Amino acid sequence: MNILGISAFYHDSAAALVQAGRIVAAAQEERFTRIKHDAGFPTRAAEFCLRQAGITAKQLDFVVFYEKPLVKFERLLETYVAFAPRGFRQFLMGLPAWLRQKLHLPREMDRALDHRYKGRYVFCEHHESHAASAFFPSPFDEAAILTFDGVGEWATASFGAGRGNRIEITHEMHFPHSLGLLYSAFTYFTGFKVNSGEYKLMGLAPYGQPKYVDLIRKELVDLKDDGSLWLNMDYFPYCHGTVMTGPKFDQLFGGPRRRPESPLTQREMDIAASIQVVTEEAVLRAARHVHRQTGMKNLVLAGGVALNCVGNGRILREGPFDNIWIQPAAGDAGGALGAALFVWHQLLDNPRKSTGTDFQKGSLLGPSWTNEQIRQFLDSSGAKYHRFDREEQLLDTVAGLIAGEKVIGWCQGRMEFGPRALGSRSILGDARSQKMQSVMNLKIKFRESFRPFAPCVLREKVDEYFAMRKNEDSPYMLLVAPVREDKRSPEAQQMDTRSGLDKLPVRRSVVPAITHVDFSARVQTVDPERHGRFYRLLKRFDEKTGCPVIINTSFNIRGEPIVCSPQDAYRCFLATNMDVLVLEDQILYKEEQPKALQHDIDEYKARFQLD
């Protein structure tokens, strides 16, 4: 039986295909259209999923959408009536899209599937899809379920439990009160883009002091003991306006929101630190409440807030659960996968038996290319490359290049599903290098210098460098853990005497490029079962250097999605100051490429007209 899941129209549209209960393929539309966070209908992603499964749309048994659009439209209408006449312009702006597309999803899906699908369309609830994406691929027979995001139909958070092949949501929090929208409002106020800049806000937080926590709790948020919250909507005009914060918010924090791309001040850093504290407290309270209600030892998480890996780390270290598992595509994209699995297990009552490891396959669920296809493209482009017939020689060469402080574009195997590069579409660097964070941020990624980089580490050695349990699994880069104190540098004592971005130049540990200013790191563990060649590369690097840790960041430049194809990778390679590109068994050196140029951030920003 073949089930295609779809998420669309709001953020990170995606498609996922489940075949006889097995996850066969999943991908976001942005990777194919090259439009970051593409919210259009995921036609290309669906086409890929069908190709990967070796079927046509005619052979699909179910097509399932990740939420109920009529209920969502009801919420929009009721919200408009409640706030009318305010918001009338916004309502008129959004109404045509609903009348043209969003209320006619069967028609849109028929069109995307070339009118070949003749079966039934199924519509799940938004947080039901999130919950299904969290539990069904997890390694647990039973687990408590917790979801937080901006908003679905009405729900903004939910909890319940999963057992065997069934999930049950027992409690919900409803719009307009939302932890996800609260965090997005602060993202907006500090000058970052909503639905993409939340990572920046989280990364900025350690540079500040949480001096506004009491103010936030007094004026903006009534945070309950169970993790639910009540927002003072006098400060948040998103129900009726086109902005997330208004004049009262400006007055509360001593001035207007930061203009995008303007210099960061201590105010923004302190605001980021403050809302991060409030967010962590909310998810910790919710986790403890869910544990009291369910009595379960395992917890699974999904929804956009589950991408706040600092909060996840605190739940694991300070919360009551023995184990947690987070859906790698925790945002709306993962809803496509959850919806498909919901139909297979919950509606069709097919059995599910855990095996001790998750069913997500390392989230390596996207397309791949053969060496022959890659060489055909490189030859047609006039690229200069070196072909390796023996993997050992390839890995030894690349490990040596990383150790020599070269920046490597690494494109191998199937593309990742979700927002993180997990070793298939990655940029790699030496975590021991003091200069590598600024070099990769400014000359490769063309982004803010304060942004931290994540480490990947051999799973069997994770506890040697990070405050984690021996062999603790974190394959999806969704947990933050402290760098061990015995790996910190003597210079780290200077951090207590510095503030703001002045902390950045201090050498904080033996792996400074991945150690954030609060001595934390967003850890990805690498193991032979999930990661194959990437594991073997890291193993070879450890043999060469005695260090099992390297930098792993997404293979893209600011403003673009992670690369998908060899063509995308080669284009990104040429558009940056990356030193080396590895496409399966081929290695390319920048200095050997025709018309290879050096680039800087000002030239890049001017060329792409970024904010």
C-alpha positions in Angstrom: 0.0 0.0 0.0 1.3 3.4 -1.0 0.5 6.6 1.0 1.6 10.1 -0.1 1.6 12.8 2.6 1.5 16.5 1.7 2.2 19.7 3.6 1.7 23.0 1.8 0.9 26.7 1.6 2.3 28.1 4.8 6.0 27.3 5.3 8.4 24.6 4.1 6.0 22.6 1.9 6.9 19.0 1.6 5.9 15.5 0.4 6.6 12.1 2.0 5.8 8.6 0.8 5.2 5.6 3.0 5.1 2.2 1.3 3.7 -0.7 3.3 4.5 1.2 6.5 8.1 1.9 5.4 9.3 5.5 5.0 10.6 5.5 1.4 11.1 9.2 0.6 10.6 12.7 1.9 11.7 16.1 0.7 10.9 19.8 1.0 9.8 21.6 -2.1 12.5 24.4 -1.5 15.3 22.0 -2.4 13.9 21.6 -6.0 12.7 25.1 -6.7 15.6 26.8 -4.9 13.2 29.2 -3.1 13.9 29.1 0.6 11.0 27.9 2.7 8.9 27.5 -0.5 5.3 27.5 0.6 3.9 26.5 -2.8 2.2 23.2 -3.5 5.0 20.6 -3.3 4.6 19.3 -6.9 8.3 18.6 -7.5 8.8 16.9 -4.1 5.8 14.7 -4.7 7.2 13.7 -8.2 10.5 12.8 -6.5 8.8 10.6 -3.9 6.9 8.7 -6.6 10.1 8.2 -8.6 12.0 7.0 -5.5 9.2 4.5 -4.8 9.1 3.3 -8.4 5.4 4.0 -8.8 3.0 6.5 -10.5 0.2 8.5 -9.0 -2.2 5.9 -10.3 -0.7 3.4 -7.9 -1.2 5.5 -4.8 -3.8 4.2 -2.3 -4.1 7.3 -0.2 -3.1 11.0 -0.5 -3.3 12.7 2.8 -3.0 16.4 3.7 -1.4 17.4 7.0 -4.2 19.7 8.3 -7.9 20.6 7.8 -8.1 23.7 5.7 -11.8 24.4 6.4 -11.2 24.4 10.1 -8.2 26.7 9.6 -10.3 29.0 7.5 -12.9 29.0 10.2 -10.3 30.2 12.7 -9.3 33.0 10.3 -12.9 34.2 9.9 -13.6 34.0 13.6 -10.4 36.0 14.4 -11.4 38.6 11.8 -14.9 39.0 13.3 -13.5 39.2 16.8 -11.1 42.0 15.9 -13.1 43.8 13.1 -12.9 46.4 11.7 -9.1 46.1 12.5 -7.4 43.8 10.1 -9.8 44.2 7.2 -7.0 45.0 4.8 -5.1 41.9 5.9 -8.2 39.9 5.5 -8.7 41.2 2.0 -5.1 40.4 1.1 -5.3 36.8 2.3 -8.8 36.0 1.0 -8.0 35.5 -2.7 -5.4 32.8 -1.9 -8.0 30.9 0.1 -10.7 31.3 -2.6 -8.3 30.4 -5.4 -6.3 27.5 -3.8 -6.5 26.7 -0.1 -10.2 25.9 0.0 -9.9 23.7 -3.1 -7.2 21.2 -2.1 -8.6 18.1 -3.9 -8.5 20.1 -7.1 -4.9 21.3 -6.4 -3.8 17.8 -5.5 -5.5 16.4 -8.7 -3.6 19.0 -10.7 -0.2 18.2 -9.0 -0.7 14.5 -9.6 -1.6 15.0 -13.2 -5.2 13.8 -12.6 -3.9 10.2 -12.3 -4.8 9.6 -8.7 -8.4 8.2 -8.4 -8.4 7.4 -4.7 -9.5 9.1 -1.5 -8.1 12.3 -0.1 -7.7 12.3 3.7 -7.2 15.4 5.9 -5.5 15.1 9.3 -5.5 17.8 12.0 -2.3 19.8 12.1 -1.1 18.8 15.6 -2.3 15.3 15.0 0.2 15.2 12.1 2.9 16.6 14.3 2.2 14.1 17.0 2.2 11.2 14.5 5.6 12.4 13.0 7.0 12.4 16.5 5.8 9.0 17.7 5.5 6.6 14.8 9.1 6.9 13.6 10.5 7.0 17.2 12.3 4.0 18.7 9.7 3.6 21.5 6.8 1.2 22.0 5.2 3.9 24.1 5.9 7.5 24.8 4.4 10.8 25.9 3.9 13.2 23.1 4.4 17.0 23.3 4.0 19.4 20.4 4.6 23.2 20.2 4.4 25.5 17.2 3.0 28.8 16.0 -0.5 27.6 15.1 -2.3 24.9 13.2 -6.1 25.1 12.8 -6.7 26.3 16.4 -4.2 24.4 18.4 -0.8 25.9 19.2 0.4 23.1 21.5 -0.8 19.7 22.5 0.1 16.7 24.5 -0.9 13.1 24.7 0.5 9.6 24.4 1.5 7.0 21.8 1.2 3.3 22.4 1.9 0.6 19.8 0.2 1.8 16.6 -2.0 4.5 18.0 -1.7 8.0 19.3 -4.1 10.0 21.4 -4.0 13.8 21.9 -5.7 14.6 25.2 -5.0 18.3 25.7 -4.5 21.4 23.5 -3.6 25.1 23.9 -5.4 27.3 21.4 -4.7 30.4 19.3 -3.9 33.3 19.8 -1.9 32.1 22.8 1.2 30.4 21.5 4.8 29.8 22.6 5.8 29.6 18.9 4.2 32.9 18.0 5.7 34.5 21.2 9.2 33.4 20.1 8.5 34.6 16.6 7.4 38.0 17.9 10.8 38.4 19.6 12.5 37.2 16.4 10.7 40.0 14.5 11.4 42.6 17.1 15.2 41.9 17.1 15.3 42.4 13.3 15.3 38.8 12.0 12.8 37.2 9.7 9.9 35.3 11.2 9.9 31.5 10.3 13.6 31.5 9.5 15.4 33.8 11.9 14.4 32.0 15.1 17.7 30.0 14.9 19.6 33.4 14.9 17.7 34.5 18.0 18.6 31.3 19.8 22.2 31.7 18.7 22.3 35.3 19.9 21.0 34.6 23.3 24.3 33.5 25.0 25.8 36.9 24.2 23.3 38.7 26.4 22.0 38.7 30.0 18.3 37.7 30.7 17.5 41.1 32.2 14.0 41.3 30.7 12.7 38.0 32.0 10.7 39.6 34.9 9.3 42.2 32.5 8.2 39.6 30.0 6.5 37.6 32.7 4.8 40.6 34.2 3.6 42.4 31.1 3.5 39.9 28.2 3.1 36.3 29.4 1.2 34.5 32.2 3.1 31.2 32.3 1.2 28.4 34.1 2.7 25.6 36.1 1.8 23.1 33.3 3.7 25.0 30.6 0.6 26.6 29.1 0.6 30.3 28.7 -1.7 33.3 28.2 -0.5 36.2 26.2 -1.4 39.9 26.7 -2.7 40.6 23.2 -2.4 44.4 23.7 1.3 43.9 22.8 0.8 41.4 19.8 -1.1 42.7 16.8 -0.6 39.5 14.7 -4.3 38.7 15.0 -5.3 41.7 12.9 -2.2 43.2 11.5 0.8 42.4 9.3 3.4 42.8 12.0 4.2 40.7 15.1 4.7 43.6 17.6 3.3 47.1 17.8 3.9 50.5 19.5 3.2 49.2 23.0 5.9 46.6 22.6 8.3 49.2 21.4 7.6 51.3 24.5 8.1 48.3 26.8 11.6 47.6 25.5 12.8 51.2 25.2 12.5 51.9 21.4 11.4 50.5 18.0 12.4 47.1 16.7 15.9 46.7 15.3 16.0 47.5 11.6 17.0 44.3 9.7 20.8 44.2 8.9 21.6 47.1 11.2 24.2 46.6 13.9 23.2 44.4 16.8 23.2 46.2 20.2 23.4 44.9 23.7 19.6 45.4 23.9 18.9 42.7 21.3 21.3 40.3 22.9 19.7 40.8 26.3 16.2 40.4 24.8 17.3 37.2 23.0 18.7 35.8 26.3 15.5 36.8 28.1 13.0 35.2 25.7 15.2 32.1 25.5 14.9 31.7 29.3 11.1 32.1 29.2 10.9 29.6 26.4 13.0 27.0 28.1 11.0 27.4 31.3 7.8 26.9 29.4 8.9 23.7 27.7 10.4 22.3 30.9 7.2 23.0 32.8 5.2 21.3 30.0 7.5 18.3 30.0 7.2 17.8 33.8 3.4 18.2 33.6 3.1 15.7 30.7 5.3 13.3 32.8 3.0 13.6 35.8 -0.1 13.1 33.6 1.2 10.1 31.6 3.8 8.4 33.9 5.8 7.4 30.9 9.6 7.3 30.8 9.9 8.3 27.1 9.0 11.6 25.4 8.7 12.5 21.8 8.6 16.1 20.4 7.5 17.8 17.2 6.4 21.2 16.0 8.6 24.2 15.2 9.5 24.9 18.8 11.0 21.4 19.0 13.8 22.8 16.8 14.9 24.9 19.8 17.7 22.5 20.6 18.8 24.5 23.7 15.4 23.8 25.2 15.5 20.2 24.1 18.9 19.8 25.8 17.4 21.1 29.1 14.5 18.7 28.9 16.9 15.8 28.5 19.3 16.9 31.3 16.8 18.4 33.8 13.5 16.9 32.9 11.9 13.7 34.3 12.1 11.6 31.2 14.7 8.9 30.7 14.8 9.3 26.9 13.5 11.8 24.4 13.3 11.6 20.6 12.6 14.6 18.4 11.3 14.5 14.8 14.2 15.8 12.6 11.8 17.7 10.4 9.9 19.0 13.4 8.3 21.9 11.5 5.5 21.9 9.0 7.5 19.8 6.5 7.5 16.8 9.0 3.7 17.1 9.0 3.6 15.4 5.6 5.4 12.4 7.0 3.3 12.3 10.1 0.1 12.5 8.1 1.1 9.5 5.9 2.1 7.4 8.9 -1.1 8.4 10.7 -3.1 6.9 7.9 -1.0 3.7 7.8 -1.1 3.0 11.5 -4.1 4.8 13.0 -6.7 4.7 10.3 -5.7 1.4 8.7 -4.7 -0.2 12.0 -1.5 -1.7 10.7 0.9 -3.0 13.5 4.0 -1.2 14.6 6.8 -2.8 16.5 9.8 -0.8 17.8 13.3 -2.2 17.3 15.2 0.0 19.6 16.3 2.4 16.9 14.1 4.9 15.1 12.6 4.4 11.7 13.7 7.7 10.2 16.8 6.2 8.4 19.0 9.0 9.6 16.5 11.3 7.9 18.4 10.7 4.6 15.3 10.4 2.6 15.9 12.7 -0.4 17.4 12.2 -3.9 20.9 11.0 -4.7 23.0 10.9 -7.8 25.4 8.3 -9.3 29.0 8.9 -10.1 28.2 8.6 -13.8 25.6 11.3 -13.6 28.0 13.5 -11.7 30.8 13.1 -14.1 28.5 13.8 -17.1 27.5 17.1 -15.5 31.1 18.0 -14.6 32.4 17.2 -18.0 29.6 19.3 -19.6 30.5 22.2 -17.3 34.2 22.1 -18.1 35.0 21.5 -14.4 38.3 20.0 -13.4 38.1 17.1 -11.0 40.0 14.1 -9.6 38.3 10.7 -9.7 39.0 8.2 -6.9 38.4 4.5 -7.4 39.3 3.6 -3.8 37.3 5.0 -0.9 40.2 4.7 1.5 42.3 7.1 -0.7 39.4 9.5 -1.0 38.7 9.6 2.7 42.4 9.9 3.6 42.7 12.9 1.2 39.6 14.7 2.5 40.6 14.1 6.2 44.0 15.6 5.4 42.4 18.6 3.8 40.2 19.2 6.8 43.2 18.9 9.1 45.0 21.5 6.9 42.1 24.0 7.6 40.5 23.7 4.2 36.8 24.2 3.9 35.1 21.3 2.3 31.8 21.0 0.4 30.6 17.4 1.0 27.8 16.1 -1.2 27.2 12.4 -0.7 24.3 9.9 -0.9 20.7 10.8 -0.2 19.8 14.4 0.8 18.6 15.1 4.3 14.9 15.7 5.1 14.5 18.6 7.5 16.3 21.8 8.2 19.7 20.3 9.3 22.6 19.1 7.2 23.5 15.7 8.6 26.5 14.7 6.6 25.1 14.4 3.1 24.8 18.0 2.0 27.3 19.5 4.5 30.2 22.0 4.6 33.0 20.6 6.8 35.8 22.2 8.6 38.4 21.7 11.4 36.8 22.3 14.8 40.2 22.8 16.4 40.8 25.9 14.4 40.4 29.2 16.2 39.7 31.2 13.0 37.3 28.7 11.4 34.1 30.1 12.8 34.6 33.6 11.4 36.1 32.3 8.2 33.1 30.0 7.5 30.5 32.6 8.6 31.8 35.5 6.6 33.6 34.0 3.6 31.6 30.8 3.0 28.1 31.2 4.5 28.0 35.0 4.1 26.2 35.4 7.4 26.5 37.1 10.8 29.8 36.4 12.6 28.1 35.5 15.9 26.4 32.5 14.5 27.7 29.2 16.1 28.6 26.1 14.2 27.6 22.6 15.1 30.0 19.7 15.8 29.6 16.2 14.5 31.4 13.6 16.7 31.9 9.9 16.6 29.1 8.5 18.7 31.4 6.2 20.6 33.4 9.2 21.8 30.6 11.8 22.4 31.1 11.7 26.2 34.8 12.5 25.9 34.1 16.0 24.6 30.5 16.8 25.7 28.5 16.4 28.9 26.5 13.6 27.5 26.0 9.9 28.4 28.3 7.3 26.8 27.1 6.4 23.3 24.2 8.8 23.7 22.4 9.1 20.4 21.9 12.6 18.9 22.0 11.9 15.1 19.7 14.8 14.1 21.6 17.7 15.7 18.6 18.6 17.9 20.2 18.6 21.3 22.6 21.2 22.9 25.1 20.0 25.5 27.9 21.7 27.3 31.5 21.1 26.2 33.3 19.1 29.0 35.2 21.3 31.4 38.4 19.3 30.8 38.2 20.3 27.2 37.9 24.0 27.9 40.9 26.4 27.4 42.7 28.4 30.2 41.7 31.5 28.2 38.0 30.7 28.8 38.2 32.4 32.2 38.2 35.7 30.2 34.6 35.1 29.3 33.5 36.3 32.8 35.1 39.7 32.1 33.6 40.3 28.6 30.2 41.1 27.3 28.3 40.9 24.0 30.3 40.2 20.9 33.6 40.9 22.7 33.3 37.2 23.9 33.6 35.9 20.3 37.5 36.1 19.9 38.2 34.2 23.1 39.5 30.7 22.6 37.0 28.7 24.6 38.1 25.1 24.2 40.3 22.6 22.3 37.5 22.7 19.7 36.9 26.5 19.6 35.1 26.6 16.2 32.1 24.6 17.6 32.1 25.9 21.2 29.6 28.7 21.7 30.2 31.6 24.1 28.3 29.8 26.8 30.4 26.7 26.3 27.5 24.8 24.6 27.4 23.0 21.3 24.6 21.6 19.1 25.8 18.0 18.9 25.4 15.5 16.1 26.5 12.0 16.8 27.8 10.0 13.8 27.5 6.2 13.7 28.2 3.6 11.1 24.6 2.3 10.8 23.1 5.6 9.7 26.0 7.6 8.2 28.2 5.1 6.3 30.9 7.0 4.4 30.5 10.1 6.6 31.2 8.0 9.7 34.3 6.5 8.0 35.5 10.0 7.1 35.2 11.2 10.7 36.9 8.0 11.8 39.8 8.6 9.5 40.1 12.3 10.7 40.3 11.0 14.3 43.0 8.6 13.3 45.0 11.4 11.7 44.6 14.0 14.4 43.4 12.4 17.6 40.2 14.5 17.5 36.8 12.8 16.7 35.1 16.2 16.2 34.7 18.3 13.0 32.4 21.2 12.0 29.3 20.3 10.1 27.1 23.1 8.7 24.6 23.1 6.0 25.8 23.2 2.4 24.2 26.5 1.3 24.8 30.2 1.4 22.6 32.8 3.2 19.3 33.2 1.6 19.3 29.9 -0.3 18.1 26.4 0.7 20.5 23.5 1.3 21.8 22.2 -2.0 20.1 19.2 -3.6 21.8 18.3 -6.8 25.5 18.2 -8.0 24.6 21.3 -10.1 23.5 23.1 -6.9 26.6 22.1 -5.1 29.0 23.1 -7.9 27.2 26.5 -8.2 27.5 27.1 -4.5 31.1 26.0 -4.5 32.0 28.6 -7.2 29.9 31.3 -5.5 31.9 31.2 -2.2 35.4 30.9 -0.9 35.1 27.2 -0.3 38.4 25.4 -1.0 37.3 21.9 -2.0 34.2 20.1 -3.3 33.6 16.4 -2.9 30.8 14.9 -5.1 30.6 11.2 -4.4 34.0 9.8 -5.7 35.1 13.1 -7.3 37.2 15.8 -5.6 37.4 19.4 -7.1 39.8 22.1 -6.0 38.8 25.7 -6.2 42.1 26.9 -7.7 41.8 24.4 -10.6 38.4 25.6 -11.7 38.0 27.8 -14.7 36.9 31.3 -13.8 37.1 30.6 -10.1 36.8 33.8 -8.1 37.2 35.0 -4.5 34.1 36.6 -3.0 33.4 38.7 -0.1 30.2 39.4 1.9 29.6 42.9 0.5 29.8 41.7 -3.0 27.5 38.8 -2.2 24.9 40.9 -0.4 24.8 43.4 -3.3 24.5 40.7 -5.9 21.6 38.9 -4.2 20.0 42.0 -2.6 19.7 40.4 0.8 18.2 42.1 3.7 
